[in-house]
Amino acid sequence: MPEGDSIYLVATQLNQALAGHVLTVTDFRVPAHATADLTGRRVLRTVPRGKHLLTRFEGGVTLHTHLRMDGRWQTFRPGERWRSGPAFQIRAVLGTEHGTAVGYRLPVVQLLRSDEEHRVVGHLGPDLLGPDWDADEARRRLLADPRRPVGAALLDQRNLAGLGNVYANELAFLAGVTPWLPVGELSDPERLLHRARQLLDANKLRPGHITTGDTRPGCQHWVYGRARRTCVRCGTPIRTAKHDRDRTAYWCPRCQRGPAPTA
Protein backbone atom coordinates (compact mmCIF):
# COMPACT_ATOMS: atom_id res chain seq x y z
CA MET A 1 0.00 0.00 0.00
CA PRO A 2 1.40 3.45 -0.87
CA GLU A 3 2.62 5.42 2.14
CA GLY A 4 2.03 9.06 2.94
CA ASP A 5 4.92 10.38 0.88
CA SER A 6 3.67 8.52 -2.21
CA ILE A 7 0.18 9.96 -1.71
CA TYR A 8 1.67 13.44 -1.39
CA LEU A 9 3.42 12.92 -4.74
CA VAL A 10 0.18 11.75 -6.37
CA ALA A 11 -1.60 14.84 -5.04
CA THR A 12 1.16 17.03 -6.45
CA GLN A 13 0.79 15.41 -9.88
CA LEU A 14 -3.01 15.78 -9.81
CA ASN A 15 -2.66 19.45 -8.90
CA GLN A 16 -0.22 20.05 -11.73
CA ALA A 17 -2.66 18.50 -14.20
CA LEU A 18 -6.00 19.77 -12.90
CA ALA A 19 -5.91 22.49 -10.25
CA GLY A 20 -7.36 25.81 -11.37
CA HIS A 21 -8.93 24.39 -14.52
CA VAL A 22 -12.57 23.76 -15.43
CA LEU A 23 -13.70 20.18 -15.88
CA THR A 24 -14.77 19.31 -19.41
CA VAL A 25 -15.14 15.58 -18.77
CA THR A 26 -16.06 13.56 -15.68
CA ASP A 27 -16.75 9.86 -15.60
CA PHE A 28 -17.25 7.89 -12.38
CA ARG A 29 -17.41 4.18 -13.14
CA VAL A 30 -18.74 3.04 -9.79
CA PRO A 31 -22.42 2.27 -9.12
CA ALA A 32 -22.90 4.91 -6.42
CA HIS A 33 -21.85 7.80 -8.68
CA ALA A 34 -22.33 6.49 -12.22
CA THR A 35 -24.71 9.34 -13.09
CA ALA A 36 -22.75 12.13 -11.36
CA ASP A 37 -21.61 14.96 -13.64
CA LEU A 38 -19.16 17.61 -12.44
CA THR A 39 -18.42 19.18 -15.82
CA GLY A 40 -18.28 22.96 -15.66
CA ARG A 41 -16.87 23.01 -12.15
CA ARG A 42 -13.37 24.29 -11.48
CA VAL A 43 -10.91 21.97 -9.75
CA LEU A 44 -9.67 23.72 -6.63
CA ARG A 45 -6.93 21.34 -5.54
CA THR A 46 -6.18 17.82 -4.33
CA VAL A 47 -5.22 17.57 -0.69
CA PRO A 48 -3.40 14.50 0.69
CA ARG A 49 -4.49 13.37 4.14
CA GLY A 50 -2.39 10.46 5.34
CA LYS A 51 -3.08 7.77 2.72
CA HIS A 52 -6.29 9.45 1.50
CA LEU A 53 -6.78 11.91 -1.38
CA LEU A 54 -9.37 14.69 -1.28
CA THR A 55 -9.96 16.41 -4.63
CA ARG A 56 -12.03 19.54 -4.10
CA PHE A 57 -14.22 21.27 -6.68
CA GLU A 58 -16.16 24.51 -6.88
CA GLY A 59 -19.56 24.25 -5.33
CA GLY A 60 -18.44 22.46 -2.18
CA VAL A 61 -17.95 18.98 -3.65
CA THR A 62 -15.06 16.65 -2.82
CA LEU A 63 -13.93 13.43 -4.47
CA HIS A 64 -12.44 11.07 -1.87
CA THR A 65 -10.19 8.34 -3.23
CA HIS A 66 -7.90 5.78 -1.64
CA LEU A 67 -5.39 3.65 -3.55
CA ARG A 68 -4.95 0.79 -1.06
CA MET A 69 -2.84 -1.93 -2.69
CA ASP A 70 -3.64 -1.72 -6.40
CA GLY A 71 -5.15 1.69 -7.15
CA ARG A 72 -3.39 4.34 -9.20
CA TRP A 73 -3.98 7.83 -10.52
CA GLN A 74 -2.25 8.59 -13.81
CA THR A 75 -2.21 11.97 -15.54
CA PHE A 76 -2.04 12.50 -19.31
CA ARG A 77 -1.52 15.46 -21.61
CA PRO A 78 -4.29 16.41 -24.06
CA GLY A 79 -4.44 13.81 -26.81
CA GLU A 80 -2.03 11.45 -25.07
CA ARG A 81 -2.95 7.75 -25.11
CA TRP A 82 -4.08 6.32 -21.77
CA ARG A 83 -1.68 3.50 -21.02
CA SER A 84 -1.87 2.44 -17.37
CA GLY A 85 -4.32 -0.41 -17.76
CA PRO A 86 -7.31 -1.74 -19.70
CA ALA A 87 -10.49 0.33 -19.85
CA PHE A 88 -12.40 -2.03 -17.55
CA GLN A 89 -10.02 -1.10 -14.72
CA ILE A 90 -10.83 2.61 -14.92
CA ARG A 91 -12.90 3.88 -11.98
CA ALA A 92 -12.75 7.68 -12.44
CA VAL A 93 -11.87 10.21 -15.12
CA LEU A 94 -11.36 13.94 -14.57
CA GLY A 95 -10.57 15.89 -17.71
CA THR A 96 -9.86 19.53 -18.55
CA GLU A 97 -8.54 21.27 -21.65
CA HIS A 98 -5.08 21.12 -20.05
CA GLY A 99 -4.92 17.47 -19.02
CA THR A 100 -6.73 14.37 -17.84
CA ALA A 101 -6.43 12.30 -14.66
CA VAL A 102 -7.49 8.66 -14.87
CA GLY A 103 -7.99 6.53 -11.77
CA TYR A 104 -7.25 2.84 -12.29
CA ARG A 105 -8.38 0.06 -9.93
CA LEU A 106 -9.40 2.57 -7.26
CA PRO A 107 -11.09 0.66 -4.43
CA VAL A 108 -12.54 3.86 -2.94
CA VAL A 109 -14.31 6.44 -5.11
CA GLN A 110 -16.65 8.60 -3.08
CA LEU A 111 -18.28 11.96 -3.79
CA LEU A 112 -19.31 13.97 -0.74
CA ARG A 113 -19.86 17.51 0.39
CA SER A 114 -16.60 19.27 1.23
CA ASP A 115 -17.92 20.24 4.66
CA GLU A 116 -18.37 16.53 5.39
CA GLU A 117 -14.80 15.43 4.69
CA HIS A 118 -14.47 14.64 8.39
CA ARG A 119 -16.67 11.59 7.78
CA VAL A 120 -13.87 9.91 5.83
CA VAL A 121 -10.68 11.33 7.37
CA GLY A 122 -11.77 12.63 10.77
CA HIS A 123 -10.56 9.48 12.52
CA LEU A 124 -6.97 9.98 11.41
CA GLY A 125 -4.19 11.11 13.72
CA PRO A 126 -1.86 14.03 12.97
CA ASP A 127 -0.66 13.96 9.37
CA LEU A 128 3.13 13.68 9.16
CA LEU A 129 3.13 15.79 5.99
CA GLY A 130 0.22 18.03 6.90
CA PRO A 131 0.48 21.76 7.54
CA ASP A 132 -1.22 21.19 10.89
CA TRP A 133 1.23 18.55 12.15
CA ASP A 134 1.01 18.34 15.95
CA ALA A 135 3.96 16.44 17.46
CA ASP A 136 2.54 16.56 20.99
CA GLU A 137 -0.78 15.07 19.91
CA ALA A 138 1.02 12.42 17.85
CA ARG A 139 3.12 11.46 20.88
CA ARG A 140 0.02 11.28 23.09
CA ARG A 141 -1.76 8.97 20.66
CA LEU A 142 1.30 6.82 19.99
CA LEU A 143 1.83 6.18 23.71
CA ALA A 144 -1.86 5.87 24.64
CA ASP A 145 -1.45 2.09 24.94
CA PRO A 146 2.12 1.64 26.25
CA ARG A 147 1.95 -2.16 25.93
CA ARG A 148 1.24 -2.06 22.22
CA PRO A 149 4.15 -3.15 19.95
CA VAL A 150 6.03 -0.34 18.24
CA GLY A 151 5.30 -1.66 14.75
CA ALA A 152 1.55 -1.86 15.30
CA ALA A 153 1.44 1.55 16.99
CA LEU A 154 3.26 3.20 14.08
CA LEU A 155 0.98 1.56 11.51
CA ASP A 156 -2.23 2.65 13.24
CA GLN A 157 -3.46 5.63 11.21
CA ARG A 158 -5.44 6.83 14.23
CA ASN A 159 -2.14 7.55 15.96
CA LEU A 160 -0.39 9.35 13.12
CA ALA A 161 -1.35 9.39 9.47
CA GLY A 162 0.93 8.40 6.62
CA LEU A 163 3.15 5.54 7.77
CA GLY A 164 3.09 2.12 6.14
CA ASN A 165 5.07 -1.06 6.61
CA VAL A 166 8.25 0.21 4.94
CA TYR A 167 8.61 3.09 7.37
CA ALA A 168 7.43 1.08 10.39
CA ASN A 169 10.32 -1.34 9.83
CA GLU A 170 12.88 1.30 8.98
CA LEU A 171 11.98 3.52 11.93
CA ALA A 172 12.23 0.59 14.33
CA PHE A 173 15.74 -0.09 13.01
CA LEU A 174 16.75 3.55 13.31
CA ALA A 175 15.46 3.56 16.88
CA GLY A 176 17.43 0.39 17.63
CA VAL A 177 14.35 -1.61 18.68
CA THR A 178 12.40 -4.54 17.27
CA PRO A 179 8.87 -3.98 15.95
CA TRP A 180 7.56 -5.99 18.94
CA LEU A 181 9.00 -3.77 21.68
CA PRO A 182 6.17 -2.24 23.75
CA VAL A 183 5.88 1.35 22.59
CA GLY A 184 5.96 2.54 26.19
CA GLU A 185 9.56 1.30 26.44
CA LEU A 186 10.85 3.61 23.72
CA SER A 187 13.65 5.71 25.17
CA ASP A 188 12.98 8.71 22.93
CA PRO A 189 9.57 8.69 21.20
CA GLU A 190 9.97 12.35 20.23
CA ARG A 191 13.06 11.52 18.21
CA LEU A 192 11.22 8.65 16.51
CA LEU A 193 8.41 10.99 15.46
CA HIS A 194 10.90 13.59 14.27
CA ARG A 195 12.64 10.97 12.13
CA ALA A 196 9.34 9.77 10.71
CA ARG A 197 8.40 13.25 9.58
CA GLN A 198 11.91 13.92 8.30
CA LEU A 199 11.92 10.76 6.16
CA LEU A 200 8.49 11.35 4.63
CA ASP A 201 9.37 14.96 3.88
CA ALA A 202 12.61 13.91 2.16
CA ASN A 203 10.74 11.42 -0.05
CA LYS A 204 7.49 13.25 -0.79
CA LEU A 205 8.50 14.32 -4.30
CA ARG A 206 10.30 11.12 -5.36
CA PRO A 207 9.45 7.40 -5.39
CA GLY A 208 11.20 4.77 -3.33
CA HIS A 209 10.81 5.56 0.42
CA ILE A 210 14.58 6.04 0.67
CA THR A 211 15.72 5.85 4.31
CA THR A 212 19.49 5.35 3.99
CA GLY A 213 20.21 8.37 1.81
CA ASP A 214 21.54 6.02 -0.90
CA THR A 215 19.36 6.01 -4.02
CA ARG A 216 21.04 3.03 -5.68
CA PRO A 217 18.81 -0.05 -6.17
CA GLY A 218 19.25 -2.45 -3.26
CA CYS A 219 20.76 0.25 -1.05
CA GLN A 220 17.72 2.38 -0.28
CA HIS A 221 16.61 0.64 2.95
CA TRP A 222 18.30 -0.50 6.15
CA VAL A 223 16.25 -3.66 6.72
CA TYR A 224 13.02 -3.57 4.69
CA GLY A 225 13.09 -6.04 1.80
CA ARG A 226 16.53 -7.31 2.84
CA ALA A 227 15.54 -10.79 4.01
CA ARG A 228 18.58 -13.10 4.27
CA ARG A 229 20.90 -10.27 3.29
CA THR A 230 23.37 -8.90 5.80
CA CYS A 231 22.84 -5.84 7.95
CA VAL A 232 24.66 -2.88 6.43
CA ARG A 233 25.83 -1.84 9.89
CA CYS A 234 27.02 -5.05 11.51
CA GLY A 235 26.88 -7.83 8.90
CA THR A 236 24.31 -9.95 10.77
CA PRO A 237 21.70 -11.62 8.51
CA ILE A 238 18.38 -9.76 8.50
CA ARG A 239 15.50 -11.80 9.89
CA THR A 240 11.82 -11.73 8.96
CA ALA A 241 8.57 -12.70 10.64
CA LYS A 242 4.94 -11.62 10.66
CA HIS A 243 3.71 -8.75 12.78
CA ASP A 244 0.71 -6.40 12.77
CA ARG A 245 -2.16 -7.87 10.70
CA ASP A 246 0.13 -10.39 9.01
CA ARG A 247 2.52 -7.79 7.61
CA THR A 248 6.17 -8.77 7.22
CA ALA A 249 8.65 -7.45 9.75
CA TYR A 250 12.36 -7.12 9.00
CA TRP A 251 14.95 -6.63 11.72
CA CYS A 252 18.57 -7.09 12.66
CA PRO A 253 18.84 -9.27 15.79
CA ARG A 254 22.09 -7.59 16.75
CA CYS A 255 21.32 -3.91 16.14
CA GLN A 256 17.76 -3.94 17.48
CA ARG A 257 16.84 -4.73 21.08
CA GLY A 258 13.52 -6.07 22.27
CA PRO A 259 11.30 -9.13 21.91
CA ALA A 260 11.17 -11.05 18.64
CA PRO A 261 9.92 -14.44 17.41
CA THR A 262 12.37 -17.24 18.10
CA ALA A 263 11.45 -19.46 15.16
PAKOL-548388 format. One record per residue (C-alpha): residue in one letter; residue number from 1; x, y, z. Coordinates in steps of 0.02 Angstrom, whole numbers, always signed. Layout:
N
SITE code pos      X      Y      Z
SITE    A NUM      X      Y      Z
...
//
This chain:
263
SITE code pos      X      Y      Z
SITE    M   1     +0     +0     +0
SITE    P   2    +70   +173    -43
SITE    E   3   +131   +271   +107
SITE    G   4   +101   +453   +147
SITE    D   5   +246   +519    +44
SITE    S   6   +184   +426   -110
SITE    I   7     +9   +498    -86
SITE    Y   8    +84   +672    -69
SITE    L   9   +171   +646   -237
SITE    V  10     +9   +588   -319
SITE    A  11    -80   +742   -252
SITE    T  12    +58   +851   -323
SITE    Q  13    +39   +771   -494
SITE    L  14   -150   +789   -491
SITE    N  15   -133   +972   -445
SITE    Q  16    -11  +1002   -586
SITE    A  17   -133   +925   -710
SITE    L  18   -300   +989   -645
SITE    A  19   -296  +1125   -513
SITE    G  20   -368  +1291   -568
SITE    H  21   -447  +1219   -726
SITE    V  22   -628  +1188   -771
SITE    L  23   -685  +1009   -794
SITE    T  24   -738   +966   -971
SITE    V  25   -757   +779   -939
SITE    T  26   -803   +678   -784
SITE    D  27   -837   +493   -780
SITE    F  28   -862   +395   -619
SITE    R  29   -871   +209   -657
SITE    V  30   -937   +152   -490
SITE    P  31  -1121   +113   -456
SITE    A  32  -1145   +245   -321
SITE    H  33  -1092   +390   -434
SITE    A  34  -1117   +324   -611
SITE    T  35  -1235   +467   -654
SITE    A  36  -1138   +606   -568
SITE    D  37  -1081   +748   -682
SITE    L  38   -958   +881   -622
SITE    T  39   -921   +959   -791
SITE    G  40   -914  +1148   -783
SITE    R  41   -843  +1151   -607
SITE    R  42   -669  +1214   -574
SITE    V  43   -546  +1098   -488
SITE    L  44   -483  +1186   -332
SITE    R  45   -346  +1067   -277
SITE    T  46   -309   +891   -217
SITE    V  47   -261   +878    -34
SITE    P  48   -170   +725    +35
SITE    R  49   -225   +668   +207
SITE    G  50   -120   +523   +267
SITE    K  51   -154   +389   +136
SITE    H  52   -314   +473    +75
SITE    L  53   -339   +596    -69
SITE    L  54   -468   +735    -64
SITE    T  55   -498   +820   -232
SITE    R  56   -602   +977   -205
SITE    F  57   -711  +1064   -334
SITE    E  58   -808  +1225   -344
SITE    G  59   -978  +1213   -267
SITE    G  60   -922  +1123   -109
SITE    V  61   -898   +949   -183
SITE    T  62   -753   +833   -141
SITE    L  63   -697   +671   -223
SITE    H  64   -622   +553    -93
SITE    T  65   -510   +417   -162
SITE    H  66   -395   +289    -82
SITE    L  67   -270   +183   -177
SITE    R  68   -248    +40    -53
SITE    M  69   -142    -97   -135
SITE    D  70   -182    -86   -320
SITE    G  71   -257    +84   -357
SITE    R  72   -169   +217   -460
SITE    W  73   -199   +392   -526
SITE    Q  74   -113   +430   -690
SITE    T  75   -110   +599   -777
SITE    F  76   -102   +625   -965
SITE    R  77    -76   +773  -1080
SITE    P  78   -215   +821  -1203
SITE    G  79   -222   +691  -1341
SITE    E  80   -101   +572  -1253
SITE    R  81   -148   +388  -1255
SITE    W  82   -204   +316  -1089
SITE    R  83    -84   +175  -1051
SITE    S  84    -94   +122   -869
SITE    G  85   -216    -21   -888
SITE    P  86   -365    -87   -985
SITE    A  87   -524    +16   -992
SITE    F  88   -620   -101   -877
SITE    Q  89   -501    -55   -736
SITE    I  90   -542   +130   -746
SITE    R  91   -645   +194   -599
SITE    A  92   -637   +384   -622
SITE    V  93   -593   +510   -756
SITE    L  94   -568   +697   -728
SITE    G  95   -529   +795   -886
SITE    T  96   -493   +977   -927
SITE    E  97   -427  +1063  -1082
SITE    H  98   -254  +1056  -1003
SITE    G  99   -246   +874   -951
SITE    T 100   -336   +718   -892
SITE    A 101   -322   +615   -733
SITE    V 102   -375   +433   -744
SITE    G 103   -400   +327   -589
SITE    Y 104   -363   +142   -614
SITE    R 105   -419     +3   -497
SITE    L 106   -470   +129   -363
SITE    P 107   -554    +33   -221
SITE    V 108   -627   +193   -147
SITE    V 109   -715   +322   -256
SITE    Q 110   -833   +430   -154
SITE    L 111   -914   +598   -189
SITE    L 112   -965   +698    -37
SITE    R 113   -993   +875    +19
SITE    S 114   -830   +964    +61
SITE    D 115   -896  +1012   +233
SITE    E 116   -919   +827   +270
SITE    E 117   -740   +771   +235
SITE    H 118   -724   +732   +420
SITE    R 119   -833   +580   +389
SITE    V 120   -693   +495   +291
SITE    V 121   -534   +567   +369
SITE    G 122   -589   +631   +538
SITE    H 123   -528   +474   +626
SITE    L 124   -348   +499   +570
SITE    G 125   -210   +555   +686
SITE    P 126    -93   +701   +648
SITE    D 127    -33   +698   +468
SITE    L 128   +157   +684   +458
SITE    L 129   +157   +789   +299
SITE    G 130    +11   +901   +345
SITE    P 131    +24  +1088   +377
SITE    D 132    -61  +1060   +545
SITE    W 133    +62   +928   +608
SITE    D 134    +51   +917   +797
SITE    A 135   +198   +822   +873
SITE    D 136   +127   +828  +1050
SITE    E 137    -39   +753   +995
SITE    A 138    +51   +621   +893
SITE    R 139   +156   +573  +1044
SITE    R 140     +1   +564  +1154
SITE    R 141    -88   +449  +1033
SITE    L 142    +65   +341   +999
SITE    L 143    +91   +309  +1186
SITE    A 144    -93   +294  +1232
SITE    D 145    -73   +105  +1247
SITE    P 146   +106    +82  +1313
SITE    R 147    +97   -108  +1296
SITE    R 148    +62   -103  +1111
SITE    P 149   +207   -158   +998
SITE    V 150   +302    -17   +912
SITE    G 151   +265    -83   +737
SITE    A 152    +77    -93   +765
SITE    A 153    +72    +77   +849
SITE    L 154   +163   +160   +704
SITE    L 155    +49    +78   +576
SITE    D 156   -111   +133   +662
SITE    Q 157   -173   +282   +560
SITE    R 158   -272   +341   +711
SITE    N 159   -107   +377   +798
SITE    L 160    -20   +467   +656
SITE    A 161    -67   +470   +474
SITE    G 162    +46   +420   +331
SITE    L 163   +158   +277   +389
SITE    G 164   +155   +106   +307
SITE    N 165   +254    -53   +331
SITE    V 166   +412    +10   +247
SITE    Y 167   +431   +155   +369
SITE    A 168   +372    +54   +519
SITE    N 169   +516    -67   +492
SITE    E 170   +644    +65   +449
SITE    L 171   +599   +176   +596
SITE    A 172   +612    +29   +716
SITE    F 173   +787     -4   +651
SITE    L 174   +838   +178   +666
SITE    A 175   +773   +178   +844
SITE    G 176   +871    +19   +882
SITE    V 177   +718    -80   +934
SITE    T 178   +620   -227   +863
SITE    P 179   +443   -199   +798
SITE    W 180   +378   -300   +947
SITE    L 181   +450   -188  +1084
SITE    P 182   +309   -112  +1188
SITE    V 183   +294    +68  +1130
SITE    G 184   +298   +127  +1310
SITE    E 185   +478    +65  +1322
SITE    L 186   +542   +181  +1186
SITE    S 187   +682   +285  +1258
SITE    D 188   +649   +435  +1147
SITE    P 189   +479   +434  +1060
SITE    E 190   +498   +618  +1012
SITE    R 191   +653   +576   +911
SITE    L 192   +561   +432   +826
SITE    L 193   +420   +549   +773
SITE    H 194   +545   +679   +713
SITE    R 195   +632   +549   +606
SITE    A 196   +467   +488   +536
SITE    R 197   +420   +662   +479
SITE    Q 198   +596   +696   +415
SITE    L 199   +596   +538   +308
SITE    L 200   +425   +568   +232
SITE    D 201   +468   +748   +194
SITE    A 202   +630   +696   +108
SITE    N 203   +537   +571     -3
SITE    K 204   +374   +663    -40
SITE    L 205   +425   +716   -215
SITE    R 206   +515   +556   -268
SITE    P 207   +473   +370   -270
SITE    G 208   +560   +239   -166
SITE    H 209   +541   +278    +21
SITE    I 210   +729   +302    +33
SITE    T 211   +786   +292   +215
SITE    T 212   +974   +267   +199
SITE    G 213  +1011   +418    +90
SITE    D 214  +1077   +301    -45
SITE    T 215   +968   +301   -201
SITE    R 216  +1052   +151   -284
SITE    P 217   +941     -2   -308
SITE    G 218   +963   -123   -163
SITE    C 219  +1038    +12    -53
SITE    Q 220   +886   +119    -14
SITE    H 221   +831    +32   +147
SITE    W 222   +915    -25   +308
SITE    V 223   +812   -183   +336
SITE    Y 224   +651   -178   +235
SITE    G 225   +655   -302    +90
SITE    R 226   +826   -366   +142
SITE    A 227   +777   -540   +200
SITE    R 228   +929   -655   +214
SITE    R 229  +1045   -513   +164
SITE    T 230  +1169   -445   +290
SITE    C 231  +1142   -292   +397
SITE    V 232  +1233   -144   +322
SITE    R 233  +1291    -92   +494
SITE    C 234  +1351   -252   +575
SITE    G 235  +1344   -391   +445
SITE    T 236  +1216   -497   +539
SITE    P 237  +1085   -581   +426
SITE    I 238   +919   -488   +425
SITE    R 239   +775   -590   +494
SITE    T 240   +591   -587   +448
SITE    A 241   +428   -635   +532
SITE    K 242   +247   -581   +533
SITE    H 243   +186   -437   +639
SITE    D 244    +36   -320   +638
SITE    R 245   -108   -394   +535
SITE    D 246     +6   -519   +451
SITE    R 247   +126   -390   +381
SITE    T 248   +308   -438   +361
SITE    A 249   +433   -372   +488
SITE    Y 250   +618   -356   +450
SITE    W 251   +747   -332   +586
SITE    C 252   +929   -354   +633
SITE    P 253   +942   -463   +789
SITE    R 254  +1105   -379   +838
SITE    C 255  +1066   -195   +807
SITE    Q 256   +888   -197   +874
SITE    R 257   +842   -236  +1054
SITE    G 258   +676   -304  +1113
SITE    P 259   +565   -457  +1096
SITE    A 260   +559   -552   +932
SITE    P 261   +496   -722   +870
SITE    T 262   +618   -862   +905
SITE    A 263   +572   -973   +758
//
